[in-house]
Amino acid sequence: MKYIFSIVSLFICFGMYAQTGISTETPNAATVLHIVAPNQNTGVLIPTLTSAQISAIASPTHSLLVYNTTKQKFMYNAGTSGTPLWTFVGDIPAINDISTLTTGEAGDVRYNKADGQIYYWKVGFGWKQLQSIAGP
């Protein structure tokens, strides 16, 4: 009977979805983690690494966020874990050659170092060069 109870309890736990709150008993339902500063005067410290340490991260997941102490800027991986593309927050990710990227998603933008142009992903058409538009 103990085994049946344990197995049923295990399956119930796997089916549950809950938010985690730190300093709150009512985390926002749209979040996985909701942090409230106890006195509204503290923040979250993102991991701080040098440029060399960031480059040494093995298989950094897409969107991994760190603070680069060498450059004194936030960076994130705009690439994949197999091909990281470390980019400063607020910058357009820069690649060596746009022709090496065969996929993208609507809204993706890249700076192509090979020709100095900015490209965007157009669904159904691939990477398209951003064209300047003459003003009035």
A tleap script that builds the chain and sets N, CA, C and O, in Angstrom:
source leaprc.protein.ff14SB
mol = sequence {
  NMET LYS TYR ILE PHE SER ILE VAL SER LEU
  PHE ILE CYS PHE GLY MET TYR ALA GLN THR
  GLY ILE SER THR GLU THR PRO ASN ALA ALA
  THR VAL LEU HIE ILE VAL ALA PRO ASN GLN
  ASN THR GLY VAL LEU ILE PRO THR LEU THR
  SER ALA GLN ILE SER ALA ILE ALA SER PRO
  THR HIE SER LEU LEU VAL TYR ASN THR THR
  LYS GLN LYS PHE MET TYR ASN ALA GLY THR
  SER GLY THR PRO LEU TRP THR PHE VAL GLY
  ASP ILE PRO ALA ILE ASN ASP ILE SER THR
  LEU THR THR GLY GLU ALA GLY ASP VAL ARG
  TYR ASN LYS ALA ASP GLY GLN ILE TYR TYR
  TRP LYS VAL GLY PHE GLY TRP LYS GLN LEU
  GLN SER ILE ALA GLY CPRO
}
set mol.1.N position { 0.821 -1.184 0.000 }
set mol.1.CA position { 0.000 0.000 0.000 }
set mol.1.C position { 0.877 1.264 0.000 }
set mol.1.O position { 0.544 2.257 -0.646 }
set mol.2.N position { 2.008 1.211 0.738 }
set mol.2.CA position { 2.910 2.358 0.778 }
set mol.2.C position { 3.464 2.661 -0.612 }
set mol.2.O position { 3.628 3.825 -0.978 }
set mol.3.N position { 3.749 1.621 -1.380 }
set mol.3.CA position { 4.302 1.810 -2.719 }
set mol.3.C position { 3.287 2.467 -3.643 }
set mol.3.O position { 3.641 3.349 -4.426 }
set mol.4.N position { 2.046 2.052 -3.561 }
set mol.4.CA position { 0.996 2.638 -4.401 }
set mol.4.C position { 0.831 4.120 -4.049 }
set mol.4.O position { 0.740 4.966 -4.939 }
set mol.5.N position { 0.793 4.427 -2.754 }
set mol.5.CA position { 0.667 5.812 -2.320 }
set mol.5.C position { 1.842 6.642 -2.826 }
set mol.5.O position { 1.644 7.774 -3.269 }
set mol.6.N position { 3.048 6.112 -2.770 }
set mol.6.CA position { 4.246 6.826 -3.235 }
set mol.6.C position { 4.178 7.095 -4.732 }
set mol.6.O position { 4.508 8.190 -5.188 }
set mol.7.N position { 3.755 6.109 -5.483 }
set mol.7.CA position { 3.673 6.262 -6.940 }
set mol.7.C position { 2.605 7.288 -7.310 }
set mol.7.O position { 2.840 8.136 -8.171 }
set mol.8.N position { 1.437 7.221 -6.674 }
set mol.8.CA position { 0.370 8.184 -6.947 }
set mol.8.C position { 0.839 9.591 -6.585 }
set mol.8.O position { 0.594 10.534 -7.338 }
set mol.9.N position { 1.501 9.742 -5.460 }
set mol.9.CA position { 2.012 11.045 -5.035 }
set mol.9.C position { 3.023 11.591 -6.037 }
set mol.9.O position { 3.032 12.785 -6.334 }
set mol.10.N position { 3.867 10.717 -6.550 }
set mol.10.CA position { 4.867 11.119 -7.527 }
set mol.10.C position { 4.209 11.645 -8.799 }
set mol.10.O position { 4.621 12.680 -9.321 }
set mol.11.N position { 3.197 10.951 -9.301 }
set mol.11.CA position { 2.506 11.382 -10.513 }
set mol.11.C position { 1.760 12.692 -10.292 }
set mol.11.O position { 1.700 13.525 -11.196 }
set mol.12.N position { 1.198 12.886 -9.119 }
set mol.12.CA position { 0.513 14.143 -8.817 }
set mol.12.C position { 1.512 15.287 -8.816 }
set mol.12.O position { 1.213 16.367 -9.325 }
set mol.13.N position { 2.681 15.070 -8.258 }
set mol.13.CA position { 3.710 16.112 -8.215 }
set mol.13.C position { 4.180 16.489 -9.615 }
set mol.13.O position { 4.417 17.667 -9.883 }
set mol.14.N position { 4.319 15.517 -10.511 }
set mol.14.CA position { 4.768 15.807 -11.876 }
set mol.14.C position { 3.732 16.627 -12.630 }
set mol.14.O position { 4.088 17.409 -13.511 }
set mol.15.N position { 2.469 16.461 -12.299 }
set mol.15.CA position { 1.412 17.181 -12.987 }
set mol.15.C position { 1.200 18.590 -12.475 }
set mol.15.O position { 0.472 19.357 -13.105 }
set mol.16.N position { 1.796 18.958 -11.377 }
set mol.16.CA position { 1.590 20.279 -10.794 }
set mol.16.C position { 2.464 21.321 -11.482 }
set mol.16.O position { 3.575 21.038 -11.932 }
set mol.17.N position { 1.929 22.525 -11.548 }
set mol.17.CA position { 2.697 23.667 -12.044 }
set mol.17.C position { 2.535 24.774 -11.016 }
set mol.17.O position { 1.413 25.103 -10.631 }
set mol.18.N position { 3.623 25.342 -10.576 }
set mol.18.CA position { 3.531 26.385 -9.563 }
set mol.18.C position { 4.593 27.438 -9.813 }
set mol.18.O position { 5.655 27.169 -10.373 }
set mol.19.N position { 4.272 28.633 -9.382 }
set mol.19.CA position { 5.233 29.717 -9.440 }
set mol.19.C position { 6.005 29.735 -8.120 }
set mol.19.O position { 5.508 29.290 -7.086 }
set mol.20.N position { 7.209 30.249 -8.178 }
set mol.20.CA position { 8.016 30.393 -6.977 }
set mol.20.C position { 8.116 31.867 -6.645 }
set mol.20.O position { 8.398 32.691 -7.516 }
set mol.21.N position { 7.885 32.196 -5.396 }
set mol.21.CA position { 7.988 33.574 -4.956 }
set mol.21.C position { 9.062 33.721 -3.901 }
set mol.21.O position { 9.176 32.891 -2.999 }
set mol.22.N position { 9.848 34.774 -4.013 }
set mol.22.CA position { 10.834 35.103 -2.998 }
set mol.22.C position { 10.376 36.418 -2.376 }
set mol.22.O position { 10.227 37.422 -3.073 }
set mol.23.N position { 10.158 36.409 -1.086 }
set mol.23.CA position { 9.635 37.546 -0.330 }
set mol.23.C position { 8.208 37.912 -0.741 }
set mol.23.O position { 7.784 39.055 -0.575 }
set mol.24.N position { 7.477 36.946 -1.273 }
set mol.24.CA position { 6.063 37.126 -1.580 }
set mol.24.C position { 5.358 35.788 -1.443 }
set mol.24.O position { 5.903 34.743 -1.799 }
set mol.25.N position { 4.158 35.834 -0.929 }
set mol.25.CA position { 3.347 34.606 -0.821 }
set mol.25.C position { 2.388 34.479 -1.993 }
set mol.25.O position { 1.725 33.453 -2.144 }
set mol.26.N position { 2.309 35.516 -2.828 }
set mol.26.CA position { 1.398 35.489 -3.976 }
set mol.26.C position { 2.163 35.870 -5.245 }
set mol.26.O position { 2.015 36.984 -5.747 }
set mol.27.N position { 2.984 34.945 -5.770 }
set mol.27.CA position { 3.723 35.265 -6.999 }
set mol.27.C position { 2.772 35.494 -8.166 }
set mol.27.O position { 1.706 34.884 -8.241 }
set mol.28.N position { 3.163 36.367 -9.059 }
set mol.28.CA position { 2.377 36.661 -10.249 }
set mol.28.C position { 2.195 35.387 -11.057 }
set mol.28.O position { 3.151 34.639 -11.263 }
set mol.29.N position { 0.976 35.137 -11.514 }
set mol.29.CA position { 0.662 33.904 -12.234 }
set mol.29.C position { 1.375 33.804 -13.579 }
set mol.29.O position { 1.518 32.705 -14.116 }
set mol.30.N position { 1.821 34.918 -14.128 }
set mol.30.CA position { 2.493 34.912 -15.425 }
set mol.30.C position { 3.995 34.659 -15.302 }
set mol.30.O position { 4.703 34.671 -16.309 }
set mol.31.N position { 4.488 34.431 -14.092 }
set mol.31.CA position { 5.920 34.238 -13.901 }
set mol.31.C position { 6.239 32.854 -13.362 }
set mol.31.O position { 5.388 32.203 -12.756 }
set mol.32.N position { 7.451 32.416 -13.582 }
set mol.32.CA position { 7.953 31.202 -12.968 }
set mol.32.C position { 8.645 31.576 -11.662 }
set mol.32.O position { 8.565 30.846 -10.674 }
set mol.33.N position { 9.324 32.724 -11.668 }
set mol.33.CA position { 10.003 33.217 -10.477 }
set mol.33.C position { 9.634 34.681 -10.280 }
set mol.33.O position { 9.829 35.500 -11.178 }
set mol.34.N position { 9.107 35.010 -9.117 }
set mol.34.CA position { 8.700 36.382 -8.791 }
set mol.34.C position { 9.471 36.798 -7.542 }
set mol.34.O position { 9.301 36.218 -6.469 }
set mol.35.N position { 10.320 37.811 -7.697 }
set mol.35.CA position { 11.147 38.284 -6.581 }
set mol.35.C position { 10.662 39.667 -6.174 }
set mol.35.O position { 10.513 40.557 -7.011 }
set mol.36.N position { 10.420 39.835 -4.892 }
set mol.36.CA position { 10.012 41.128 -4.353 }
set mol.36.C position { 11.091 41.591 -3.383 }
set mol.36.O position { 11.475 40.855 -2.474 }
set mol.37.N position { 11.581 42.819 -3.581 }
set mol.37.CA position { 12.571 43.381 -2.667 }
set mol.37.C position { 11.867 43.709 -1.351 }
set mol.37.O position { 10.899 44.470 -1.345 }
set mol.38.N position { 12.339 43.144 -0.236 }
set mol.38.CA position { 11.649 43.330 1.045 }
set mol.38.C position { 11.393 44.791 1.410 }
set mol.38.O position { 10.307 45.110 1.893 }
set mol.39.N position { 12.340 45.671 1.200 }
set mol.39.CA position { 12.170 47.084 1.533 }
set mol.39.C position { 12.141 47.968 0.291 }
set mol.39.O position { 12.306 49.184 0.385 }
set mol.40.N position { 11.930 47.354 -0.877 }
set mol.40.CA position { 11.914 48.081 -2.149 }
set mol.40.C position { 13.218 48.851 -2.381 }
set mol.40.O position { 13.213 49.910 -3.007 }
set mol.41.N position { 14.338 48.313 -1.873 }
set mol.41.CA position { 15.621 49.002 -2.035 }
set mol.41.C position { 16.757 48.043 -2.375 }
set mol.41.O position { 17.923 48.345 -2.117 }
set mol.42.N position { 16.424 46.887 -2.955 }
set mol.42.CA position { 17.449 45.920 -3.343 }
set mol.42.C position { 17.139 45.398 -4.744 }
set mol.42.O position { 16.045 45.619 -5.263 }
set mol.43.N position { 18.092 44.712 -5.349 }
set mol.43.CA position { 17.910 44.195 -6.693 }
set mol.43.C position { 18.436 42.782 -6.832 }
set mol.43.O position { 18.723 42.105 -5.844 }
set mol.44.N position { 18.558 42.349 -8.077 }
set mol.44.CA position { 19.066 41.017 -8.398 }
set mol.44.C position { 20.461 41.192 -8.984 }
set mol.44.O position { 20.665 42.051 -9.841 }
set mol.45.N position { 21.414 40.399 -8.540 }
set mol.45.CA position { 22.774 40.484 -9.059 }
set mol.45.C position { 22.974 39.382 -10.099 }
set mol.45.O position { 22.931 38.193 -9.784 }
set mol.46.N position { 23.191 39.803 -11.333 }
set mol.46.CA position { 23.456 38.891 -12.448 }
set mol.46.C position { 24.917 38.444 -12.321 }
set mol.46.O position { 25.758 39.240 -11.903 }
set mol.47.N position { 25.242 37.196 -12.671 }
set mol.47.CA position { 26.630 36.737 -12.575 }
set mol.47.C position { 27.600 37.665 -13.318 }
set mol.47.O position { 27.325 38.098 -14.437 }
set mol.48.N position { 28.732 37.961 -12.680 }
set mol.48.CA position { 29.749 38.827 -13.269 }
set mol.48.C position { 30.949 37.985 -13.691 }
set mol.48.O position { 31.474 37.191 -12.910 }
set mol.49.N position { 31.375 38.175 -14.950 }
set mol.49.CA position { 32.479 37.404 -15.517 }
set mol.49.C position { 33.337 38.310 -16.388 }
set mol.49.O position { 32.859 39.318 -16.908 }
set mol.50.N position { 34.595 37.949 -16.542 }
set mol.50.CA position { 35.475 38.661 -17.474 }
set mol.50.C position { 35.192 38.150 -18.884 }
set mol.50.O position { 34.519 37.134 -19.059 }
set mol.51.N position { 35.705 38.853 -19.883 }
set mol.51.CA position { 35.551 38.405 -21.279 }
set mol.51.C position { 36.111 37.002 -21.466 }
set mol.51.O position { 35.510 36.176 -22.153 }
set mol.52.N position { 37.265 36.730 -20.853 }
set mol.52.CA position { 37.894 35.400 -20.975 }
set mol.52.C position { 37.010 34.326 -20.348 }
set mol.52.O position { 36.869 33.237 -20.905 }
set mol.53.N position { 36.416 34.624 -19.198 }
set mol.53.CA position { 35.546 33.637 -18.546 }
set mol.53.C position { 34.289 33.374 -19.373 }
set mol.53.O position { 33.823 32.238 -19.454 }
set mol.54.N position { 33.742 34.423 -19.985 }
set mol.54.CA position { 32.555 34.258 -20.830 }
set mol.54.C position { 32.890 33.373 -22.022 }
set mol.54.O position { 32.117 32.482 -22.373 }
set mol.55.N position { 34.030 33.612 -22.639 }
set mol.55.CA position { 34.444 32.803 -23.795 }
set mol.55.C position { 34.672 31.344 -23.422 }
set mol.55.O position { 34.568 30.461 -24.272 }
set mol.56.N position { 34.978 31.091 -22.162 }
set mol.56.CA position { 35.267 29.725 -21.714 }
set mol.56.C position { 34.016 28.948 -21.293 }
set mol.56.O position { 34.116 27.773 -20.940 }
set mol.57.N position { 32.850 29.580 -21.325 }
set mol.57.CA position { 31.623 28.861 -20.946 }
set mol.57.C position { 31.349 27.786 -21.983 }
set mol.57.O position { 31.223 28.079 -23.172 }
set mol.58.N position { 31.258 26.547 -21.537 }
set mol.58.CA position { 30.997 25.429 -22.446 }
set mol.58.C position { 29.505 25.339 -22.734 }
set mol.58.O position { 28.699 25.218 -21.811 }
set mol.59.N position { 29.138 25.396 -23.989 }
set mol.59.CA position { 27.751 25.260 -24.445 }
set mol.59.C position { 26.781 26.205 -23.733 }
set mol.59.O position { 25.826 25.745 -23.108 }
set mol.60.N position { 27.015 27.523 -23.819 }
set mol.60.CA position { 26.091 28.456 -23.158 }
set mol.60.C position { 24.732 28.442 -23.856 }
set mol.60.O position { 24.659 28.567 -25.079 }
set mol.61.N position { 23.683 28.294 -23.099 }
set mol.61.CA position { 22.350 28.225 -23.674 }
set mol.61.C position { 21.954 29.556 -24.313 }
set mol.61.O position { 22.435 30.614 -23.908 }
set mol.62.N position { 21.077 29.495 -25.307 }
set mol.62.CA position { 20.558 30.695 -25.960 }
set mol.62.C position { 19.900 31.582 -24.906 }
set mol.62.O position { 19.123 31.095 -24.085 }
set mol.63.N position { 20.197 32.846 -24.923 }
set mol.63.CA position { 19.658 33.895 -24.047 }
set mol.63.C position { 20.318 33.958 -22.672 }
set mol.63.O position { 19.847 34.695 -21.807 }
set mol.64.N position { 21.402 33.201 -22.446 }
set mol.64.CA position { 22.122 33.286 -21.174 }
set mol.64.C position { 22.595 34.722 -20.966 }
set mol.64.O position { 23.200 35.311 -21.862 }
set mol.65.N position { 22.323 35.285 -19.792 }
set mol.65.CA position { 22.653 36.669 -19.483 }
set mol.65.C position { 23.758 36.722 -18.438 }
set mol.65.O position { 23.690 36.035 -17.419 }
set mol.66.N position { 24.785 37.548 -18.695 }
set mol.66.CA position { 25.886 37.754 -17.752 }
set mol.66.C position { 26.289 39.233 -17.809 }
set mol.66.O position { 25.906 39.958 -18.727 }
set mol.67.N position { 27.065 39.661 -16.815 }
set mol.67.CA position { 27.641 41.006 -16.848 }
set mol.67.C position { 29.127 40.861 -17.117 }
set mol.67.O position { 29.834 40.183 -16.371 }
set mol.68.N position { 29.609 41.503 -18.192 }
set mol.68.CA position { 31.009 41.435 -18.586 }
set mol.68.C position { 31.776 42.525 -17.840 }
set mol.68.O position { 31.610 43.712 -18.120 }
set mol.69.N position { 32.622 42.114 -16.883 }
set mol.69.CA position { 33.375 43.082 -16.087 }
set mol.69.C position { 34.515 43.720 -16.881 }
set mol.69.O position { 34.968 44.812 -16.540 }
set mol.70.N position { 34.980 43.053 -17.930 }
set mol.70.CA position { 36.033 43.623 -18.776 }
set mol.70.C position { 35.478 44.806 -19.571 }
set mol.70.O position { 36.105 45.863 -19.638 }
set mol.71.N position { 34.312 44.625 -20.167 }
set mol.71.CA position { 33.689 45.664 -20.997 }
set mol.71.C position { 32.716 46.540 -20.212 }
set mol.71.O position { 32.278 47.579 -20.706 }
set mol.72.N position { 32.376 46.125 -18.988 }
set mol.72.CA position { 31.418 46.812 -18.127 }
set mol.72.C position { 30.066 46.998 -18.812 }
set mol.72.O position { 29.493 48.087 -18.832 }
set mol.73.N position { 29.570 45.867 -19.385 }
set mol.73.CA position { 28.275 45.853 -20.064 }
set mol.73.C position { 27.628 44.488 -19.869 }
set mol.73.O position { 28.308 43.482 -19.667 }
set mol.74.N position { 26.291 44.477 -19.935 }
set mol.74.CA position { 25.565 43.212 -19.926 }
set mol.74.C position { 25.680 42.567 -21.291 }
set mol.74.O position { 25.663 43.250 -22.316 }
set mol.75.N position { 25.800 41.232 -21.301 }
set mol.75.CA position { 25.877 40.472 -22.544 }
set mol.75.C position { 24.931 39.281 -22.462 }
set mol.75.O position { 24.620 38.789 -21.377 }
set mol.76.N position { 24.480 38.827 -23.628 }
set mol.76.CA position { 23.656 37.621 -23.696 }
set mol.76.C position { 24.065 36.815 -24.920 }
set mol.76.O position { 24.649 37.354 -25.860 }
set mol.77.N position { 23.758 35.522 -24.904 }
set mol.77.CA position { 24.067 34.668 -26.040 }
set mol.77.C position { 22.905 34.739 -27.019 }
set mol.77.O position { 21.839 34.182 -26.756 }
set mol.78.N position { 23.101 35.419 -28.146 }
set mol.78.CA position { 22.076 35.530 -29.186 }
set mol.78.C position { 22.170 34.364 -30.163 }
set mol.78.O position { 21.356 34.257 -31.080 }
set mol.79.N position { 23.156 33.490 -29.975 }
set mol.79.CA position { 23.321 32.330 -30.846 }
set mol.79.C position { 22.755 31.085 -30.207 }
set mol.79.O position { 21.775 31.143 -29.464 }
set mol.80.N position { 23.369 29.976 -30.496 }
set mol.80.CA position { 22.949 28.693 -29.940 }
set mol.80.C position { 24.018 28.220 -28.958 }
set mol.80.O position { 25.077 28.837 -28.836 }
set mol.81.N position { 23.734 27.129 -28.265 }
set mol.81.CA position { 24.753 26.603 -27.352 }
set mol.81.C position { 25.950 26.074 -28.136 }
set mol.81.O position { 27.078 26.120 -27.644 }
set mol.82.N position { 25.719 25.575 -29.345 }
set mol.82.CA position { 26.815 25.066 -30.170 }
set mol.82.C position { 27.607 26.164 -30.862 }
set mol.82.O position { 28.806 26.017 -31.097 }
set mol.83.N position { 26.936 27.269 -31.189 }
set mol.83.CA position { 27.573 28.405 -31.840 }
set mol.83.C position { 27.151 29.684 -31.124 }
set mol.83.O position { 26.258 30.391 -31.592 }
set mol.84.N position { 27.783 29.983 -29.997 }
set mol.84.CA position { 27.394 31.177 -29.244 }
set mol.84.C position { 27.672 32.461 -30.022 }
set mol.84.O position { 28.630 32.540 -30.791 }
set mol.85.N position { 26.825 33.458 -29.811 }
set mol.85.CA position { 26.992 34.773 -30.411 }
set mol.85.C position { 26.799 35.787 -29.282 }
set mol.85.O position { 25.710 36.333 -29.101 }
set mol.86.N position { 27.873 36.029 -28.527 }
set mol.86.CA position { 27.800 36.926 -27.375 }
set mol.86.C position { 27.586 38.346 -27.859 }
set mol.86.O position { 28.365 38.861 -28.661 }
set mol.87.N position { 26.528 38.978 -27.369 }
set mol.87.CA position { 26.102 40.289 -27.835 }
set mol.87.C position { 25.825 41.191 -26.640 }
set mol.87.O position { 25.262 40.746 -25.640 }
set mol.88.N position { 26.219 42.458 -26.740 }
set mol.88.CA position { 25.906 43.403 -25.674 }
set mol.88.C position { 24.415 43.693 -25.700 }
set mol.88.O position { 23.824 43.831 -26.771 }
set mol.89.N position { 23.811 43.784 -24.538 }
set mol.89.CA position { 22.391 44.114 -24.455 }
set mol.89.C position { 22.184 45.477 -25.113 }
set mol.89.O position { 22.862 46.446 -24.769 }
set mol.90.N position { 21.256 45.550 -26.047 }
set mol.90.CA position { 20.970 46.793 -26.771 }
set mol.90.C position { 21.633 46.864 -28.131 }
set mol.90.O position { 21.264 47.711 -28.944 }
set mol.91.N position { 22.606 45.997 -28.406 }
set mol.91.CA position { 23.278 45.984 -29.706 }
set mol.91.C position { 22.623 44.968 -30.636 }
set mol.91.O position { 21.978 44.021 -30.185 }
set mol.92.N position { 22.796 45.176 -31.932 }
set mol.92.CA position { 22.362 44.193 -32.920 }
set mol.92.C position { 23.450 43.128 -32.987 }
set mol.92.O position { 24.623 43.471 -33.140 }
set mol.93.N position { 23.101 41.846 -32.877 }
set mol.93.CA position { 24.119 40.800 -32.973 }
set mol.93.C position { 24.888 40.891 -34.295 }
set mol.93.O position { 24.283 41.015 -35.360 }
set mol.94.N position { 26.211 40.830 -34.224 }
set mol.94.CA position { 27.065 40.942 -35.405 }
set mol.94.C position { 27.626 39.576 -35.778 }
set mol.94.O position { 28.135 38.850 -34.925 }
set mol.95.N position { 27.529 39.234 -37.057 }
set mol.95.CA position { 28.086 37.969 -37.552 }
set mol.95.C position { 29.062 38.265 -38.685 }
set mol.95.O position { 29.030 39.339 -39.285 }
set mol.96.N position { 29.925 37.300 -38.965 }
set mol.96.CA position { 30.927 37.496 -40.012 }
set mol.96.C position { 30.344 37.434 -41.410 }
set mol.96.O position { 30.782 38.178 -42.287 }
set mol.97.N position { 29.362 36.565 -41.643 }
set mol.97.CA position { 28.811 36.402 -42.990 }
set mol.97.C position { 27.365 35.927 -42.894 }
set mol.97.O position { 27.104 34.829 -42.403 }
set mol.98.N position { 26.435 36.739 -43.354 }
set mol.98.CA position { 25.006 36.425 -43.274 }
set mol.98.C position { 24.655 35.156 -44.048 }
set mol.98.O position { 23.691 34.470 -43.708 }
set mol.99.N position { 25.422 34.843 -45.075 }
set mol.99.CA position { 25.108 33.666 -45.885 }
set mol.99.C position { 25.284 32.355 -45.111 }
set mol.99.O position { 24.796 31.309 -45.540 }
set mol.100.N position { 25.981 32.413 -43.970 }
set mol.100.CA position { 26.155 31.200 -43.172 }
set mol.100.C position { 24.922 30.895 -42.316 }
set mol.100.O position { 24.789 29.785 -41.799 }
set mol.101.N position { 24.022 31.868 -42.163 }
set mol.101.CA position { 22.783 31.642 -41.404 }
set mol.101.C position { 21.684 31.231 -42.362 }
set mol.101.O position { 21.326 31.989 -43.263 }
set mol.102.N position { 21.153 30.050 -42.176 }
set mol.102.CA position { 20.129 29.560 -43.089 }
set mol.102.C position { 18.731 29.615 -42.505 }
set mol.102.O position { 17.754 29.370 -43.214 }
set mol.103.N position { 18.621 29.935 -41.217 }
set mol.103.CA position { 17.304 30.025 -40.594 }
set mol.103.C position { 17.219 31.267 -39.722 }
set mol.103.O position { 18.225 31.889 -39.381 }
set mol.104.N position { 16.013 31.597 -39.383 }
set mol.104.CA position { 15.765 32.720 -38.506 }
set mol.104.C position { 14.305 32.720 -38.114 }
set mol.104.O position { 13.539 31.847 -38.521 }
set mol.105.N position { 13.930 33.692 -37.333 }
set mol.105.CA position { 12.539 33.849 -36.930 }
set mol.105.C position { 12.132 35.286 -37.158 }
set mol.105.O position { 12.975 36.183 -37.172 }
set mol.106.N position { 10.840 35.509 -37.336 }
set mol.106.CA position { 10.336 36.860 -37.543 }
set mol.106.C position { 10.861 37.772 -36.435 }
set mol.106.O position { 10.769 37.441 -35.253 }
set mol.107.N position { 11.401 38.903 -36.821 }
set mol.107.CA position { 11.942 39.848 -35.844 }
set mol.107.C position { 13.444 39.747 -35.652 }
set mol.107.O position { 14.037 40.632 -35.035 }
set mol.108.N position { 14.082 38.695 -36.160 }
set mol.108.CA position { 15.529 38.564 -36.036 }
set mol.108.C position { 16.227 39.624 -36.880 }
set mol.108.O position { 15.846 39.865 -38.026 }
set mol.109.N position { 17.245 40.250 -36.311 }
set mol.109.CA position { 18.046 41.264 -37.001 }
set mol.109.C position { 19.510 40.934 -36.748 }
set mol.109.O position { 19.880 40.556 -35.636 }
set mol.110.N position { 20.344 41.074 -37.775 }
set mol.110.CA position { 21.780 40.819 -37.643 }
set mol.110.C position { 22.569 41.870 -38.417 }
set mol.110.O position { 22.145 42.333 -39.476 }
set mol.111.N position { 23.733 42.239 -37.863 }
set mol.111.CA position { 24.676 43.101 -38.568 }
set mol.111.C position { 25.690 42.190 -39.243 }
set mol.111.O position { 26.342 41.381 -38.584 }
set mol.112.N position { 25.823 42.324 -40.568 }
set mol.112.CA position { 26.732 41.488 -41.349 }
set mol.112.C position { 28.077 42.201 -41.498 }
set mol.112.O position { 28.176 43.207 -42.202 }
set mol.113.N position { 29.114 41.678 -40.833 }
set mol.113.CA position { 30.438 42.304 -40.882 }
set mol.113.C position { 31.028 42.279 -42.296 }
set mol.113.O position { 31.806 43.163 -42.655 }
set mol.114.N position { 30.663 41.272 -43.100 }
set mol.114.CA position { 31.248 41.119 -44.432 }
set mol.114.C position { 30.936 42.314 -45.339 }
set mol.114.O position { 31.801 42.747 -46.102 }
set mol.115.N position { 29.711 42.853 -45.267 }
set mol.115.CA position { 29.372 43.979 -46.138 }
set mol.115.C position { 28.928 45.233 -45.378 }
set mol.115.O position { 28.561 46.236 -45.990 }
set mol.116.N position { 28.964 45.170 -44.048 }
set mol.116.CA position { 28.602 46.338 -43.253 }
set mol.116.C position { 27.127 46.701 -43.313 }
set mol.116.O position { 26.762 47.854 -43.083 }
set mol.117.N position { 26.278 45.727 -43.620 }
set mol.117.CA position { 24.845 45.991 -43.757 }
set mol.117.C position { 24.048 45.285 -42.658 }
set mol.117.O position { 24.518 44.330 -42.040 }
set mol.118.N position { 22.834 45.781 -42.433 }
set mol.118.CA position { 21.918 45.171 -41.472 }
set mol.118.C position { 20.881 44.364 -42.244 }
set mol.118.O position { 20.329 44.819 -43.246 }
set mol.119.N position { 20.629 43.142 -41.743 }
set mol.119.CA position { 19.671 42.242 -42.375 }
set mol.119.C position { 18.581 41.865 -41.378 }
set mol.119.O position { 18.815 41.855 -40.169 }
set mol.120.N position { 17.399 41.557 -41.881 }
set mol.120.CA position { 16.296 41.079 -41.054 }
set mol.120.C position { 15.736 39.805 -41.680 }
set mol.120.O position { 15.850 39.588 -42.886 }
set mol.121.N position { 15.131 38.970 -40.840 }
set mol.121.CA position { 14.560 37.715 -41.320 }
set mol.121.C position { 13.140 37.957 -41.772 }
set mol.121.O position { 12.299 38.379 -40.979 }
set mol.122.N position { 12.859 37.695 -43.040 }
set mol.122.CA position { 11.509 37.813 -43.590 }
set mol.122.C position { 10.970 36.407 -43.789 }
set mol.122.O position { 11.483 35.644 -44.607 }
set mol.123.N position { 9.930 36.070 -43.033 }
set mol.123.CA position { 9.356 34.723 -43.073 }
set mol.123.C position { 8.980 34.370 -44.510 }
set mol.123.O position { 8.294 35.136 -45.188 }
set mol.124.N position { 9.430 33.219 -44.959 }
set mol.124.CA position { 9.148 32.754 -46.307 }
set mol.124.C position { 10.136 33.243 -47.345 }
set mol.124.O position { 10.130 32.747 -48.471 }
set mol.125.N position { 10.992 34.210 -47.000 }
set mol.125.CA position { 11.925 34.782 -47.965 }
set mol.125.C position { 13.374 34.734 -47.513 }
set mol.125.O position { 14.277 34.887 -48.336 }
set mol.126.N position { 13.619 34.524 -46.224 }
set mol.126.CA position { 14.980 34.454 -45.705 }
set mol.126.C position { 15.495 35.807 -45.273 }
set mol.126.O position { 14.717 36.715 -44.979 }
set mol.127.N position { 16.823 35.941 -45.235 }
set mol.127.CA position { 17.464 37.181 -44.782 }
set mol.127.C position { 17.391 38.228 -45.877 }
set mol.127.O position { 17.773 37.975 -47.019 }
set mol.128.N position { 16.895 39.413 -45.521 }
set mol.128.CA position { 16.770 40.520 -46.462 }
set mol.128.C position { 17.533 41.723 -45.930 }
set mol.128.O position { 17.499 42.019 -44.735 }
set mol.129.N position { 18.221 42.411 -46.836 }
set mol.129.CA position { 18.981 43.594 -46.433 }
set mol.129.C position { 18.026 44.723 -46.101 }
set mol.129.O position { 17.072 44.968 -46.840 }
set mol.130.N position { 18.273 45.410 -45.000 }
set mol.130.CA position { 17.474 46.557 -44.622 }
set mol.130.C position { 17.828 47.698 -45.550 }
set mol.130.O position { 18.995 48.081 -45.638 }
set mol.131.N position { 16.857 48.243 -46.234 }
set mol.131.CA position { 17.076 49.322 -47.204 }
set mol.131.C position { 16.757 50.659 -46.558 }
set mol.131.O position { 15.818 50.768 -45.770 }
set mol.132.N position { 17.525 51.657 -46.888 }
set mol.132.CA position { 17.228 53.003 -46.381 }
set mol.132.C position { 16.069 53.572 -47.169 }
set mol.132.O position { 15.894 53.274 -48.350 }
set mol.133.N position { 15.288 54.384 -46.507 }
set mol.133.CA position { 14.143 55.013 -47.146 }
set mol.133.C position { 14.400 56.516 -47.155 }
set mol.133.O position { 14.691 57.109 -46.116 }
set mol.134.N position { 14.290 57.129 -48.334 }
set mol.134.CA position { 14.507 58.566 -48.443 }
set mol.134.C position { 13.379 59.316 -47.748 }
set mol.134.O position { 12.210 58.949 -47.866 }
set mol.135.N position { 13.734 60.349 -47.036 }
set mol.135.CA position { 12.740 61.164 -46.330 }
set mol.135.C position { 11.968 62.057 -47.290 }
set mol.135.O position { 12.205 62.049 -48.498 }
set mol.136.N position { 11.032 62.833 -46.724 }
set mol.136.CA position { 10.195 63.712 -47.582 }
set mol.136.C position { 10.975 64.789 -48.293 }
set mol.136.O position { 10.397 65.583 -49.035 }
savepdb mol mol.pdb
quit
